[in-house]
Amino acid sequence: MEEVFIARAGAQSKDRNTEHKIKALCMAAGLENMVSQNDLTAVKVHFGEVGNDVFVSPLHVSAIVQEIKKLGAKPFLTDTNTLYLGGRRNAVDHAETAAKHGFCYPVCDCPVIIADGLRGQNYKGVDIYGKHFYSVKIASDIISADSMVVVSHFKGHEVAGFGGALKNLGMGCASSEGKHEQHTTRPFVIEDKCVICGACMNACPEFCISIAGKSIAFDMDRCIGCLMCMNTCPEHAIDIDWKDEGVVFVERMIEYAAGAVANKTGKVFYINFLTNITPHCDCTPWNDIPFVPDIGILASTNPVALDKACYDLVNAEEGVFGSLLPDHHHAGDEKFTRVWPGTDPKLQISYAEEMGLGRSEYRLIEI
């Protein structure tokens, strides 16, 4: 049974503030066993899309950086470029967005390096043995790092159900081409719901959406499956085939997660923040209100057990009135499939176990 450590949300004294909790978590969960002196340590974070403000605070990331430095390692903050339009599609815009969101030297005391290069083309092939891939395209600087600390904001996700450490590995460590390989999902329009507002056309990075009569149409030869159209449609008029395409998306993402850590056995540490638990990924240029209250911060050396613990803790909470949950949900009710019907959040966990990323059985230890 894997150990997962939790520092609950809330504080009544200085020695229980977030900085102290992070230090205690790093000590208890064994950061010192994962990071060695002189390691070039990738701190894998999500800098947040322009317009989003619920990503993990750079002040909290700074506290993690300080714990890494105490071990004599050399940390750098990193992420990879995106497929869709926004403030992170190339390394110049990405670094600028990171700085504007507070991820900069004066705050975090370490450099920012976009791991897959200027235009997302710097990657290395990593051999794996999955259903869908025998080799995956992982960002070069993720592969080159000696060790990695994966810092994740645990929240909902419109296709995977939730996003945590596993998604941060699978999608977050992939090059642009690797992201494209994972996004096999193809949207379709529910014509009687479409009002031709143009939101999807403005969001599409490949300009593959056009007006066709009383609805819109997709040029599937150009579609990259990023689903920004589905995310931005105010009428919920765009959908995917959840039974088949949703499953394939998750499996491909998990296979990429396996590739991201393939050369780092015993050299990866994971921290999940269960705060601002919103319905959407931090990739959206907005954020809705959280659908459960803040829970705390969790750490482990096993991403599968960590995400499973986070999933269970979210479901154990009361739902927040007025959130995207369709009605008030009691403690113990499934939350993610109510926020995102059609998703199968547990698939991440079961397939990650199958891919050898870790066991899902855990023991939760309060600090």
Secondary structure, DSSP 8 states (H G I E B T S, - for coil): -EEEEEEES--SSGGGSHHHHHHHHHHHHTHHHH--TT-EEEEE-----TT---S--HHHHHHHHHHHHHTT-EEEEEE---SSSSS-SSHHHHHHHHHHTT-SHHHHSS-EEETT-TTS--EEEEE---SS-SEEEEEHHHHH-SEEEEEEE-EEETTTEEESHHHHHHTTTB-HHHHHHH-----EE-TTT----SHHHHH-TT--EEEETTEEEE-TTT-----HHHHH-TT--EE--IIIIIHHHHHHHHHHHHHHTTT-TT-EEEEEEESS--SS-TTSSS----SS---EEEEES-HHHHHHHHHHHHHHS---TTSSSSS---TTS--HHHHSTT--THHHHHHHHHTTS--S-EEEEE-
